[in-house]
Amino acid sequence: MAMTLRLTDEEADALRVRAEFEHRSMQEVARQAVREYIESHSRADLLEHVLDEELPRYAEALERLGQ
């Protein structure tokens, strides 16, 4: 699916410089950044969910272990 990404002049310049430094296209660098963002936030969301949902079940056991 195609989409348009609107960047400020400063963002576009920074992306261009980074892409040139890495000998990659601006599109490749931007797509990699999106993938890394999604992966990073997906892990954080999963961990938060597990802590919110599962930790209370084991709160008493964890408290006892801490004594």
N, CA, C and O atoms as a GROMACS GRO file, in nm:
protein
  268
    1MET      N    1   0.084  -0.116   0.000
    1MET     CA    2   0.000   0.000   0.000
    1MET      C    3   0.089   0.124   0.000
    1MET      O    4   0.183   0.133   0.080
    2ALA      N    5   0.061   0.215  -0.087
    2ALA     CA    6   0.140   0.337  -0.097
    2ALA      C    7   0.085   0.443  -0.003
    2ALA      O    8  -0.035   0.446   0.025
    3MET      N    9   0.173   0.528   0.044
    3MET     CA   10   0.131   0.640   0.127
    3MET      C   11   0.228   0.756   0.105
    3MET      O   12   0.340   0.738   0.057
    4THR      N   13   0.182   0.872   0.141
    4THR     CA   14   0.266   0.991   0.131
    4THR      C   15   0.310   1.030   0.271
    4THR      O   16   0.228   1.038   0.362
    5LEU      N   17   0.437   1.053   0.287
    5LEU     CA   18   0.491   1.096   0.416
    5LEU      C   19   0.538   1.240   0.401
    5LEU      O   20   0.630   1.268   0.324
    6ARG      N   21   0.475   1.328   0.474
    6ARG     CA   22   0.512   1.469   0.467
    6ARG      C   23   0.610   1.501   0.578
    6ARG      O   24   0.580   1.483   0.696
    7LEU      N   25   0.727   1.547   0.540
    7LEU     CA   26   0.831   1.584   0.634
    7LEU      C   27   0.858   1.733   0.626
    7LEU      O   28   0.836   1.796   0.522
    8THR      N   29   0.906   1.789   0.736
    8THR     CA   30   0.952   1.927   0.730
    8THR      C   31   1.080   1.929   0.647
    8THR      O   32   1.140   1.825   0.621
    9ASP      N   33   1.120   2.046   0.607
    9ASP     CA   34   1.246   2.058   0.532
    9ASP      C   35   1.363   2.003   0.613
    9ASP      O   36   1.451   1.937   0.559
   10GLU      N   37   1.363   2.032   0.743
   10GLU     CA   38   1.471   1.985   0.829
   10GLU      C   39   1.472   1.833   0.840
   10GLU      O   40   1.578   1.770   0.836
   11GLU      N   41   1.354   1.774   0.854
   11GLU     CA   42   1.345   1.627   0.861
   11GLU      C   43   1.390   1.563   0.731
   11GLU      O   44   1.462   1.464   0.732
   12ALA      N   45   1.346   1.619   0.620
   12ALA     CA   46   1.385   1.566   0.490
   12ALA      C   47   1.536   1.577   0.469
   12ALA      O   48   1.598   1.485   0.416
   13ASP      N   49   1.594   1.689   0.509
   13ASP     CA   50   1.739   1.705   0.496
   13ASP      C   51   1.813   1.604   0.582
   13ASP      O   52   1.911   1.544   0.538
   14ALA      N   53   1.766   1.585   0.705
   14ALA     CA   54   1.832   1.489   0.795
   14ALA      C   55   1.820   1.347   0.739
   14ALA      O   56   1.915   1.270   0.744
   15LEU      N   57   1.704   1.314   0.686
   15LEU     CA   58   1.684   1.182   0.627
   15LEU      C   59   1.773   1.164   0.505
   15LEU      O   60   1.833   1.057   0.486
   16ARG      N   61   1.783   1.265   0.423
   16ARG     CA   62   1.868   1.260   0.304
   16ARG      C   63   2.015   1.238   0.343
   16ARG      O   64   2.084   1.154   0.284
   17VAL      N   65   2.061   1.312   0.442
   17VAL     CA   66   2.200   1.299   0.488
   17VAL      C   67   2.225   1.158   0.541
   17VAL      O   68   2.327   1.096   0.509
   18ARG      N   69   2.131   1.108   0.621
   18ARG     CA   70   2.148   0.973   0.678
   18ARG      C   71   2.149   0.867   0.569
   18ARG      O   72   2.231   0.775   0.572
   19ALA      N   73   2.058   0.880   0.474
   19ALA     CA   74   2.050   0.783   0.364
   19ALA      C   75   2.178   0.784   0.282
   19ALA      O   76   2.230   0.679   0.244
   20GLU      N   77   2.229   0.903   0.253
   20GLU     CA   78   2.354   0.912   0.176
   20GLU      C   79   2.469   0.850   0.255
   20GLU      O   80   2.553   0.779   0.198
   21PHE      N   81   2.474   0.875   0.385
   21PHE     CA   82   2.580   0.819   0.469
   21PHE      C   83   2.578   0.666   0.467
   21PHE      O   84   2.682   0.602   0.466
   22GLU      N   85   2.457   0.610   0.465
   22GLU     CA   86   2.441   0.464   0.467
   22GLU      C   87   2.436   0.403   0.327
   22GLU      O   88   2.422   0.282   0.312
   23HIS      N   89   2.448   0.487   0.224
   23HIS     CA   90   2.441   0.439   0.085
   23HIS      C   91   2.311   0.363   0.062
   23HIS      O   92   2.309   0.257   0.000
   24ARG      N   93   2.202   0.420   0.114
   24ARG     CA   94   2.069   0.362   0.098
   24ARG      C   95   1.975   0.472   0.051
   24ARG      O   96   2.009   0.590   0.055
   25SER      N   97   1.858   0.432   0.006
   25SER     CA   98   1.760   0.532  -0.035
   25SER      C   99   1.690   0.589   0.089
   25SER      O  100   1.688   0.528   0.196
   26MET      N  101   1.635   0.708   0.071
   26MET     CA  102   1.559   0.768   0.180
   26MET      C  103   1.441   0.679   0.217
   26MET      O  104   1.407   0.667   0.335
   27GLN      N  105   1.380   0.616   0.118
   27GLN     CA  106   1.268   0.527   0.145
   27GLN      C  107   1.311   0.408   0.230
   27GLN      O  108   1.241   0.370   0.324
   28GLU      N  109   1.425   0.349   0.198
   28GLU     CA  110   1.474   0.235   0.278
   28GLU      C  111   1.498   0.274   0.423
   28GLU      O  112   1.461   0.201   0.514
   29VAL      N  113   1.559   0.389   0.443
   29VAL     CA  114   1.587   0.435   0.580
   29VAL      C  115   1.457   0.461   0.654
   29VAL      O  116   1.443   0.423   0.770
   30ALA      N  117   1.362   0.527   0.589
   30ALA     CA  118   1.234   0.557   0.653
   30ALA      C  119   1.156   0.429   0.685
   30ALA      O  120   1.099   0.417   0.793
   31ARG      N  121   1.154   0.334   0.593
   31ARG     CA  122   1.083   0.207   0.617
   31ARG      C  123   1.147   0.131   0.733
   31ARG      O  124   1.076   0.074   0.816
   32GLN      N  125   1.279   0.130   0.740
   32GLN     CA  126   1.347   0.064   0.851
   32GLN      C  127   1.312   0.132   0.984
   32GLN      O  128   1.292   0.065   1.085
   33ALA      N  129   1.306   0.264   0.983
   33ALA     CA  130   1.271   0.338   1.105
   33ALA      C  131   1.129   0.303   1.150
   33ALA      O  132   1.104   0.288   1.270
   34VAL      N  133   1.038   0.290   1.057
   34VAL     CA  134   0.900   0.253   1.091
   34VAL      C  135   0.897   0.112   1.149
   34VAL      O  136   0.830   0.089   1.250
   35ARG      N  137   0.967   0.019   1.086
   35ARG     CA  138   0.971  -0.120   1.138
   35ARG      C  139   1.028  -0.123   1.280
   35ARG      O  140   0.973  -0.190   1.367
   36GLU      N  141   1.137  -0.051   1.304
   36GLU     CA  142   1.198  -0.049   1.437
   36GLU      C  143   1.105   0.013   1.540
   36GLU      O  144   1.096  -0.034   1.654
   37TYR      N  145   1.034   0.120   1.501
   37TYR     CA  146   0.940   0.185   1.590
   37TYR      C  147   0.828   0.088   1.630
   37TYR      O  148   0.794   0.075   1.748
   38ILE      N  149   0.772   0.020   1.531
   38ILE     CA  150   0.662  -0.073   1.558
   38ILE      C  151   0.710  -0.188   1.646
   38ILE      O  152   0.642  -0.226   1.741
   39GLU      N  153   0.825  -0.244   1.615
   39GLU     CA  154   0.879  -0.355   1.694
   39GLU      C  155   0.905  -0.312   1.838
   39GLU      O  156   0.868  -0.383   1.932
   40SER      N  157   0.966  -0.199   1.856
   40SER     CA  158   0.998  -0.149   1.989
   40SER      C  159   0.872  -0.124   2.071
   40SER      O  160   0.863  -0.166   2.186
   41HIS      N  161   0.776  -0.056   2.012
   41HIS     CA  162   0.654  -0.025   2.085
   41HIS      C  163   0.567  -0.148   2.105
   41HIS      O  164   0.495  -0.157   2.205
   42SER      N  165   0.572  -0.242   2.014
   42SER     CA  166   0.495  -0.365   2.031
   42SER      C  167   0.546  -0.444   2.151
   42SER      O  168   0.467  -0.496   2.229
   43ARG      N  169   0.679  -0.451   2.166
   43ARG     CA  170   0.736  -0.521   2.282
   43ARG      C  171   0.699  -0.451   2.411
   43ARG      O  172   0.663  -0.516   2.510
   44ALA      N  173   0.707  -0.319   2.412
   44ALA     CA  174   0.673  -0.242   2.532
   44ALA      C  175   0.526  -0.260   2.567
   44ALA      O  176   0.492  -0.275   2.685
   45ASP      N  177   0.439  -0.257   2.467
   45ASP     CA  178   0.296  -0.276   2.492
   45ASP      C  179   0.268  -0.416   2.545
   45ASP      O  180   0.187  -0.432   2.637
   46LEU      N  181   0.334  -0.516   2.490
   46LEU     CA  182   0.314  -0.653   2.536
   46LEU      C  183   0.359  -0.667   2.681
   46LEU      O  184   0.290  -0.726   2.763
   47LEU      N  185   0.475  -0.612   2.713
   47LEU     CA  186   0.525  -0.620   2.850
   47LEU      C  187   0.430  -0.549   2.946
   47LEU      O  188   0.400  -0.600   3.054
   48GLU      N  189   0.382  -0.432   2.907
   48GLU     CA  190   0.289  -0.358   2.992
   48GLU      C  191   0.161  -0.439   3.014
   48GLU      O  192   0.109  -0.444   3.126
   49HIS      N  193   0.112  -0.501   2.909
   49HIS     CA  194  -0.008  -0.583   2.920
   49HIS      C  195   0.014  -0.701   3.015
   49HIS      O  196  -0.068  -0.728   3.102
   50VAL      N  197   0.125  -0.769   2.998
   50VAL     CA  198   0.154  -0.883   3.084
   50VAL      C  199   0.166  -0.839   3.229
   50VAL      O  200   0.112  -0.905   3.318
   51LEU      N  201   0.235  -0.728   3.253
   51LEU     CA  202   0.248  -0.680   3.391
   51LEU      C  203   0.113  -0.640   3.449
   51LEU      O  204   0.085  -0.668   3.566
   52ASP      N  205   0.030  -0.575   3.369
   52ASP     CA  206  -0.101  -0.533   3.419
   52ASP      C  207  -0.195  -0.650   3.443
   52ASP      O  208  -0.271  -0.649   3.539
   53GLU      N  209  -0.189  -0.752   3.357
   53GLU     CA  210  -0.283  -0.863   3.365
   53GLU      C  211  -0.234  -0.978   3.452
   53GLU      O  212  -0.314  -1.039   3.524
   54GLU      N  213  -0.107  -1.009   3.446
   54GLU     CA  214  -0.056  -1.128   3.512
   54GLU      C  215   0.007  -1.102   3.648
   54GLU      O  216  -0.003  -1.185   3.738
   55LEU      N  217   0.071  -0.989   3.664
   55LEU     CA  218   0.140  -0.960   3.789
   55LEU      C  219   0.047  -0.964   3.910
   55LEU      O  220   0.085  -1.019   4.014
   56PRO      N  221  -0.073  -0.908   3.901
   56PRO     CA  222  -0.161  -0.915   4.018
   56PRO      C  223  -0.191  -1.058   4.064
   56PRO      O  224  -0.210  -1.082   4.184
   57ARG      N  225  -0.194  -1.152   3.970
   57ARG     CA  226  -0.218  -1.292   4.009
   57ARG      C  227  -0.109  -1.347   4.100
   57ARG      O  228  -0.135  -1.432   4.185
   58TYR      N  229   0.012  -1.297   4.081
   58TYR     CA  230   0.125  -1.350   4.155
   58TYR      C  231   0.176  -1.254   4.262
   58TYR      O  232   0.283  -1.275   4.318
   59ALA      N  233   0.100  -1.149   4.291
   59ALA     CA  234   0.143  -1.047   4.385
   59ALA      C  235   0.173  -1.106   4.523
   59ALA      O  236   0.274  -1.073   4.584
   60GLU      N  237   0.086  -1.192   4.571
   60GLU     CA  238   0.106  -1.250   4.704
   60GLU      C  239   0.232  -1.335   4.708
   60GLU      O  240   0.311  -1.326   4.803
   61ALA      N  241   0.251  -1.418   4.607
   61ALA     CA  242   0.371  -1.502   4.602
   61ALA      C  243   0.498  -1.416   4.592
   61ALA      O  244   0.598  -1.446   4.657
   62LEU      N  245   0.494  -1.312   4.512
   62LEU     CA  246   0.609  -1.224   4.499
   62LEU      C  247   0.638  -1.151   4.630
   62LEU      O  248   0.753  -1.130   4.667
   63GLU      N  249   0.532  -1.113   4.699
   63GLU     CA  250   0.551  -1.046   4.829
   63GLU      C  251   0.616  -1.140   4.929
   63GLU      O  252   0.704  -1.100   5.004
   64ARG      N  253   0.573  -1.265   4.930
   64ARG     CA  254   0.631  -1.365   5.020
   64ARG      C  255   0.777  -1.390   4.988
   64ARG      O  256   0.860  -1.406   5.078
   65LEU      N  257   0.809  -1.395   4.859
   65LEU     CA  258   0.949  -1.415   4.818
   65LEU      C  259   1.038  -1.299   4.861
   65LEU      O  260   1.156  -1.316   4.888
   66GLY      N  261   0.979  -1.181   4.866
   66GLY     CA  262   1.054  -1.063   4.905
   66GLY      C  263   1.081  -1.053   5.054
   66GLY      O  264   1.160  -0.969   5.096
   67GLN      N  265   1.016  -1.136   5.135
   67GLN     CA  266   1.034  -1.129   5.280
   67GLN      C  267   1.152  -1.211   5.326
   67GLN      O  268   1.181  -1.216   5.446
   0.00000   0.00000   0.00000
